[in-house]
Amino acid sequence: MKKTMKKLLTLVLTLCCCASVLCGHSITGKAHEGKFADKTNVKPIALNTPVSGDIQTENGNCWYTFTSNASKDFWYVMEMKSTGLNSCCRLYDADGANIETVYAGKNETRSKYVKLEPSSVYYVQVHGVYYDSYGSFVLTMKAENDEGDTLATATPIPNEYAGTIKTENDVDWLSFNSGANTAVTVTVKNIDGSGVTAQVFKADETSVSDSYYAGKAQSNERTVLVNAGTTYYIKVTGYYDDVRYKISISGRVDEPSKAKKAKSIKLKKNVNGILDTDDDHDWFKVKANKKGNYKFIIKNTDSSSLFLSVYKGNKKIDSIYAGKADSKVLKLKLKKGTYRIEVNGNAGKYAVKVKR
């Protein structure tokens, strides 16, 4: 009976040891994290400046303090880089409330974003997760400018801008001026994150594009028709925390979308155009200098479908359809005079030419 009990006890201890190893720590268990009220040797640190430290004892704790910036327009990043130990980094306010915690495994770097009160004192505690967690670390408390949280506080940006969605509830509002452009392409690139979306708005917060998504390491874009010299807004949201993105803006002067402002083209001259949206209409006009037969040629580059129509005044004379990658010719016998050409259909690139 004694031998049986001894074997059973040995088996239980063996299983406990195995379970402990599988969980990633020794049988000695968790380290004592230390109480906020018992903090000692608190060292001041500067924002955006890495500080190195070591945990060399079972209950080793390192304490630091810093003061947040005077402005509210900042996010703070608590970044922890561990070497040789499983580390825990805790952020406290002056009253000892634990605001945020970052865990970093051996030879890992982990970080979290947090909003802090301006001009306030905070404390950071670093300790090992387990009794046998010994090693070094590098702690950095970073302060990053916050993009506008509403359309009214949107951050003006140049043609290229890199930003970060700090948390899954964070929203970045950005603004740009169209300048001389009447068509603008806004591209969002997901640099590192689970997903990011963008959407373009007018100043009254009515949308001029749908909300479009870019997965990790992917890009997506929308082209929108705009008024020249007008400010527009981009709303960027993310999925989960720490989504880094890049916004690129390119523009051009769109072909006139109204018949009375039709763009003049010359005979035999090839003219390239773009339908920026499915609702876009491009207008041209050409002068027939004498009576005779004329050919209206449309080459569909990448639109799913295009239509070319010819008008005399407000009266449509005839039209022709061109599918994707098609080149079609509309032959007409015309009198001397000026004729308007309308191109419409689905978004895409095309080329138009008129010749005798």
BALUMPA-397712 format. One record per residue (C-alpha): residue number from 1; x, y, z. Coordinates in steps of 0.25 Angstrom, whole numbers. Each point is the difference from the previous one (the first is absolute). Layout:
+-----+-------+-------+-------+
| num |    c1 |    c2 |    c3 |
+-----+-------+-------+-------+
| NUM |     X |     Y |     Z |
...
+-----+-------+-------+-------+
END
This chain:
+-----+-------+-------+-------+
| num |    c1 |    c2 |    c3 |
+-----+-------+-------+-------+
|   1 |     0 |     0 |     0 |
|   2 |    11 |    10 |     4 |
|   3 |     7 |    -3 |   -13 |
|   4 |   -12 |     2 |    -8 |
|   5 |    -3 |    14 |     7 |
|   6 |    15 |     4 |    -2 |
|   7 |    -1 |    -3 |   -15 |
|   8 |   -13 |     7 |    -1 |
|   9 |     6 |    13 |     7 |
|  10 |    12 |    -1 |   -10 |
|  11 |    -9 |    -1 |   -12 |
|  12 |    -8 |    13 |     5 |
|  13 |    12 |     8 |     2 |
|  14 |     5 |    -4 |   -13 |
|  15 |   -13 |     4 |    -7 |
|  16 |     1 |    13 |     7 |
|  17 |    14 |     3 |    -5 |
|  18 |    -4 |    -4 |   -14 |
|  19 |   -12 |    10 |     1 |
|  20 |     8 |    11 |     5 |
|  21 |    11 |    -2 |   -11 |
|  22 |   -11 |     0 |   -11 |
|  23 |    -6 |    13 |     5 |
|  24 |    13 |     6 |    -2 |
|  25 |     5 |     3 |    15 |
|  26 |     7 |    -8 |    11 |
|  27 |    -7 |    -6 |    11 |
|  28 |     4 |    11 |     9 |
|  29 |   -12 |     8 |    -5 |
|  30 |    -3 |    15 |    -2 |
|  31 |     9 |    11 |     5 |
|  32 |    -4 |    10 |    10 |
|  33 |    -4 |    12 |    -8 |
|  34 |     2 |    10 |    12 |
|  35 |   -10 |    10 |     5 |
|  36 |    -2 |    14 |    -5 |
|  37 |     2 |     6 |    14 |
|  38 |    13 |    -8 |     2 |
|  39 |     7 |     6 |   -12 |
|  40 |    14 |     4 |     2 |
|  41 |    12 |     6 |    -8 |
|  42 |   -10 |     6 |   -10 |
|  43 |     8 |     6 |   -12 |
|  44 |    -5 |    11 |    -8 |
|  45 |     0 |    -3 |   -15 |
|  46 |    -2 |     9 |   -12 |
|  47 |   -11 |    -2 |   -11 |
|  48 |     5 |    -6 |   -13 |
|  49 |    13 |    -4 |     6 |
|  50 |     3 |   -15 |     2 |
|  51 |     5 |    -4 |    14 |
|  52 |     7 |   -14 |     3 |
|  53 |    -2 |    -8 |    13 |
|  54 |     3 |   -14 |     6 |
|  55 |    -8 |   -10 |     8 |
|  56 |    10 |    -8 |     7 |
|  57 |    -8 |    -5 |    13 |
|  58 |   -13 |    -8 |     2 |
|  59 |    -8 |    12 |     4 |
|  60 |     8 |    10 |    -7 |
|  61 |    -8 |    13 |    -4 |
|  62 |     4 |    12 |    -7 |
|  63 |    -8 |    13 |     1 |
|  64 |     0 |    12 |    -8 |
|  65 |    -8 |    13 |    -1 |
|  66 |    -3 |    11 |   -11 |
|  67 |    -9 |    12 |    -2 |
|  68 |    -9 |     0 |   -12 |
|  69 |     0 |    12 |   -10 |
|  70 |    -8 |    12 |     2 |
|  71 |    -9 |    -2 |   -12 |
|  72 |   -11 |    -9 |    -1 |
|  73 |     3 |    -3 |   -15 |
|  74 |     9 |   -12 |     3 |
|  75 |    -1 |   -15 |     1 |
|  76 |    11 |    -8 |     8 |
|  77 |     6 |   -13 |    -3 |
|  78 |     6 |    -9 |    11 |
|  79 |    10 |    -8 |    -7 |
|  80 |     7 |   -12 |     6 |
|  81 |    12 |    -8 |    -5 |
|  82 |     4 |   -12 |     8 |
|  83 |    13 |    -8 |    -1 |
|  84 |     0 |   -13 |     7 |
|  85 |   -12 |     2 |     9 |
|  86 |   -15 |     0 |     0 |
|  87 |    -3 |    14 |     4 |
|  88 |   -12 |     8 |     5 |
|  89 |    -1 |    15 |    -2 |
|  90 |   -11 |     7 |     8 |
|  91 |    -4 |    15 |    -2 |
|  92 |    -6 |     7 |    13 |
|  93 |    -5 |    14 |     2 |
|  94 |     4 |     8 |    12 |
|  95 |   -11 |    -7 |     9 |
|  96 |     5 |   -14 |    -3 |
|  97 |   -11 |    -4 |   -10 |
|  98 |     5 |   -10 |   -10 |
|  99 |    -3 |     7 |   -14 |
| 100 |     7 |   -10 |    -9 |
| 101 |     8 |   -13 |     0 |
| 102 |    10 |    -5 |   -11 |
| 103 |     5 |   -14 |     0 |
| 104 |    13 |    -4 |    -8 |
| 105 |     5 |   -14 |    -1 |
| 106 |    15 |    -4 |    -1 |
| 107 |     6 |     8 |   -11 |
| 108 |   -13 |     7 |    -4 |
| 109 |    -4 |    14 |    -2 |
| 110 |   -14 |     4 |     4 |
| 111 |    -7 |    14 |     1 |
| 112 |   -14 |     6 |     2 |
| 113 |    -6 |    14 |    -2 |
| 114 |    -6 |     7 |    11 |
| 115 |    -7 |    14 |     2 |
| 116 |     5 |     8 |    12 |
| 117 |    -4 |    13 |     7 |
| 118 |     9 |    12 |    -4 |
| 119 |    11 |     5 |    10 |
| 120 |    -2 |   -12 |     9 |
| 121 |    10 |    -9 |     8 |
| 122 |     0 |   -15 |    -4 |
| 123 |     8 |   -12 |     5 |
| 124 |     5 |   -13 |    -7 |
| 125 |     3 |   -13 |     7 |
| 126 |     8 |   -11 |    -7 |
| 127 |     2 |   -14 |     6 |
| 128 |     1 |   -14 |    -4 |
| 129 |   -12 |    -9 |    -2 |
| 130 |     6 |   -12 |     7 |
| 131 |    10 |    -2 |    11 |
| 132 |    10 |    -5 |   -10 |
| 133 |    -2 |    12 |   -10 |
| 134 |    14 |     6 |     0 |
| 135 |     5 |     9 |   -11 |
| 136 |     1 |    14 |    -6 |
| 137 |   -10 |     9 |    -6 |
| 138 |    -2 |    13 |    -7 |
| 139 |   -12 |     9 |     3 |
| 140 |    -4 |    12 |    -8 |
| 141 |   -12 |     9 |     3 |
| 142 |    -3 |     7 |   -14 |
| 143 |    -9 |    12 |    -2 |
| 144 |    -6 |     1 |   -14 |
| 145 |    -9 |    11 |    -6 |
| 146 |   -14 |    -4 |    -1 |
| 147 |    -8 |     2 |   -13 |
| 148 |   -13 |     7 |     1 |
| 149 |   -11 |    -8 |     6 |
| 150 |   -12 |     8 |    -7 |
| 151 |    -2 |     6 |   -13 |
| 152 |     1 |    14 |     6 |
| 153 |    14 |    -3 |     6 |
| 154 |     5 |    -8 |   -12 |
| 155 |    15 |     0 |    -2 |
| 156 |     4 |     7 |   -13 |
| 157 |    10 |    -9 |    -8 |
| 158 |     8 |     1 |   -13 |
| 159 |    -1 |   -10 |   -12 |
| 160 |     6 |   -11 |     9 |
| 161 |    -2 |    -3 |    14 |
| 162 |     3 |   -11 |    10 |
| 163 |    -8 |    -2 |    12 |
| 164 |    -4 |   -10 |    11 |
| 165 |   -14 |    -5 |     5 |
| 166 |     4 |    -1 |    15 |
| 167 |   -11 |    -8 |     5 |
| 168 |   -12 |    -7 |    -7 |
| 169 |    -9 |    12 |     5 |
| 170 |     9 |    10 |    -6 |
| 171 |    -4 |     8 |   -12 |
| 172 |     9 |     9 |    -8 |
| 173 |    -6 |    12 |    -8 |
| 174 |    10 |     6 |   -10 |
| 175 |    -3 |    12 |   -10 |
| 176 |     6 |     4 |   -13 |
| 177 |    -3 |    11 |   -11 |
| 178 |    -3 |    -4 |   -14 |
| 179 |     8 |    11 |    -6 |
| 180 |    -2 |     1 |   -15 |
| 181 |    -5 |   -14 |    -1 |
| 182 |   -14 |    -4 |    -3 |
| 183 |     3 |   -15 |     2 |
| 184 |     7 |    -6 |    12 |
| 185 |     5 |   -14 |     3 |
| 186 |     2 |    -3 |    15 |
| 187 |     8 |   -13 |     2 |
| 188 |     1 |    -7 |    14 |
| 189 |    11 |   -10 |     3 |
| 190 |     0 |    -9 |    12 |
| 191 |    14 |     0 |     4 |
| 192 |    -1 |    -9 |    12 |
| 193 |   -13 |    -4 |     6 |
| 194 |   -12 |    -9 |    -1 |
| 195 |    -8 |    10 |    -8 |
| 196 |    -3 |    14 |    -3 |
| 197 |   -11 |     8 |    -7 |
| 198 |    -1 |    14 |    -7 |
| 199 |   -12 |     9 |    -4 |
| 200 |     0 |    13 |    -7 |
| 201 |   -10 |    11 |     5 |
| 202 |    -4 |    15 |    -3 |
| 203 |     1 |    11 |    10 |
| 204 |   -15 |    -3 |     4 |
| 205 |     4 |   -14 |     3 |
| 206 |    -7 |    -6 |   -12 |
| 207 |     8 |   -11 |    -6 |
| 208 |     5 |     0 |   -15 |
| 209 |     6 |   -14 |     1 |
| 210 |    -4 |   -13 |     6 |
| 211 |     8 |    -6 |    12 |
| 212 |    11 |    -8 |    -6 |
| 213 |     9 |   -11 |     7 |
| 214 |    14 |    -4 |    -1 |
| 215 |     5 |   -13 |     7 |
| 216 |    14 |    -2 |     5 |
| 217 |    11 |     5 |   -10 |
| 218 |   -11 |     3 |   -10 |
| 219 |    -5 |    13 |    -7 |
| 220 |   -13 |     5 |    -4 |
| 221 |    -4 |    13 |    -7 |
| 222 |   -12 |     9 |    -4 |
| 223 |    -1 |    11 |   -11 |
| 224 |   -10 |    11 |     3 |
| 225 |    -4 |    12 |    -8 |
| 226 |     2 |    13 |     8 |
| 227 |    -1 |    15 |    -1 |
| 228 |    13 |     7 |    -3 |
| 229 |     6 |     8 |    12 |
| 230 |    -9 |    -7 |    10 |
| 231 |     4 |    -8 |    13 |
| 232 |    -4 |   -14 |     2 |
| 233 |     1 |   -10 |    11 |
| 234 |     5 |   -14 |     2 |
| 235 |    -5 |    -9 |    11 |
| 236 |     9 |   -11 |     4 |
| 237 |    -4 |   -12 |     9 |
| 238 |     7 |   -13 |     4 |
| 239 |    -2 |   -14 |     5 |
| 240 |     6 |    -2 |    14 |
| 241 |    12 |     7 |     5 |
| 242 |    12 |     6 |    -6 |
| 243 |    -3 |     1 |   -15 |
| 244 |    10 |     7 |    -8 |
| 245 |    -5 |     6 |   -13 |
| 246 |     4 |    10 |   -11 |
| 247 |    -9 |     9 |    -8 |
| 248 |     4 |     5 |   -14 |
| 249 |    -7 |    10 |    -8 |
| 250 |     1 |     3 |   -15 |
| 251 |    -8 |     9 |    -8 |
| 252 |    -3 |     5 |   -14 |
| 253 |    -9 |     9 |    -8 |
| 254 |   -12 |    -8 |    -4 |
| 255 |    -7 |     1 |   -14 |
| 256 |   -12 |     9 |     0 |
| 257 |   -12 |    -7 |     6 |
| 258 |   -10 |    10 |    -7 |
| 259 |    -3 |     1 |   -14 |
| 260 |     1 |    15 |     0 |
| 261 |    14 |    -1 |     5 |
| 262 |     4 |   -10 |   -10 |
| 263 |    15 |    -1 |    -3 |
| 264 |     5 |     3 |   -14 |
| 265 |     7 |   -11 |    -8 |
| 266 |     7 |     1 |   -13 |
| 267 |    -2 |   -10 |   -12 |
| 268 |     9 |   -12 |    -1 |
| 269 |     5 |     3 |    15 |
| 270 |    -1 |   -11 |    10 |
| 271 |    -5 |     4 |    13 |
| 272 |     1 |    -8 |    13 |
| 273 |   -11 |     1 |    11 |
| 274 |    -4 |    -7 |    12 |
| 275 |   -14 |    -2 |     6 |
| 276 |     3 |     1 |    15 |
| 277 |   -13 |    -6 |     4 |
| 278 |   -12 |    -7 |    -6 |
| 279 |    -8 |    13 |     1 |
| 280 |    11 |     8 |    -7 |
| 281 |    -3 |     6 |   -14 |
| 282 |    11 |     6 |    -9 |
| 283 |    -3 |    10 |   -10 |
| 284 |     8 |     5 |   -13 |
| 285 |    -3 |     8 |   -12 |
| 286 |     6 |    -1 |   -14 |
| 287 |    -2 |     9 |   -12 |
| 288 |    -3 |    -6 |   -14 |
| 289 |     6 |    10 |    -9 |
| 290 |    -7 |    -6 |   -12 |
| 291 |   -12 |    -9 |    -4 |
| 292 |     4 |   -14 |    -1 |
| 293 |     2 |   -14 |     7 |
| 294 |     6 |     0 |    14 |
| 295 |     5 |   -11 |     9 |
| 296 |    -2 |     0 |    15 |
| 297 |     9 |   -10 |     6 |
| 298 |     0 |    -4 |    15 |
| 299 |    10 |   -10 |     6 |
| 300 |    -4 |    -6 |    13 |
| 301 |    13 |    -2 |     8 |
| 302 |    -5 |    -6 |    13 |
| 303 |   -15 |     3 |     2 |
| 304 |   -10 |   -11 |     1 |
| 305 |    -9 |     8 |   -10 |
| 306 |     0 |    14 |    -7 |
| 307 |    -9 |     8 |    -9 |
| 308 |     4 |    11 |   -10 |
| 309 |   -12 |     9 |    -4 |
| 310 |     1 |    11 |   -11 |
| 311 |    -9 |    12 |     2 |
| 312 |    -4 |    12 |    -9 |
| 313 |    -5 |    11 |    10 |
| 314 |    -8 |    -8 |    10 |
| 315 |    -4 |   -11 |   -10 |
| 316 |     7 |   -13 |     0 |
| 317 |     3 |    -5 |   -14 |
| 318 |     5 |   -14 |     3 |
| 319 |     8 |    -8 |    11 |
| 320 |     9 |   -12 |     0 |
| 321 |     4 |   -10 |    11 |
| 322 |    14 |    -5 |     3 |
| 323 |     3 |   -12 |    10 |
| 324 |    12 |    -2 |     8 |
| 325 |    13 |     1 |    -9 |
| 326 |    -9 |     2 |   -12 |
| 327 |     3 |    11 |   -11 |
| 328 |   -13 |     5 |    -7 |
| 329 |    -3 |     9 |   -12 |
| 330 |   -12 |     8 |    -2 |
| 331 |    -1 |     5 |   -14 |
| 332 |    -9 |    13 |    -3 |
| 333 |    -3 |     9 |   -12 |
| 334 |     1 |    14 |     6 |
| 335 |    -2 |    14 |    -4 |
| 336 |     9 |    11 |     2 |
| 337 |    -1 |     4 |    15 |
| 338 |     4 |    -3 |    15 |
| 339 |    -4 |   -13 |     6 |
| 340 |     0 |    -5 |    14 |
| 341 |     5 |   -13 |     5 |
| 342 |    -4 |    -7 |    13 |
| 343 |     7 |   -12 |     6 |
| 344 |    -7 |    -7 |    12 |
| 345 |    -1 |   -14 |     6 |
| 346 |     8 |    -7 |    10 |
| 347 |    13 |     6 |     7 |
| 348 |    12 |    -2 |    -8 |
| 349 |    10 |     5 |   -10 |
| 350 |    -3 |     3 |   -15 |
| 351 |     5 |     7 |   -12 |
| 352 |    -8 |     8 |   -11 |
| 353 |     4 |     5 |   -14 |
| 354 |    -8 |     6 |   -11 |
| 355 |     5 |     0 |   -14 |
| 356 |    -6 |     1 |   -15 |
+-----+-------+-------+-------+
END
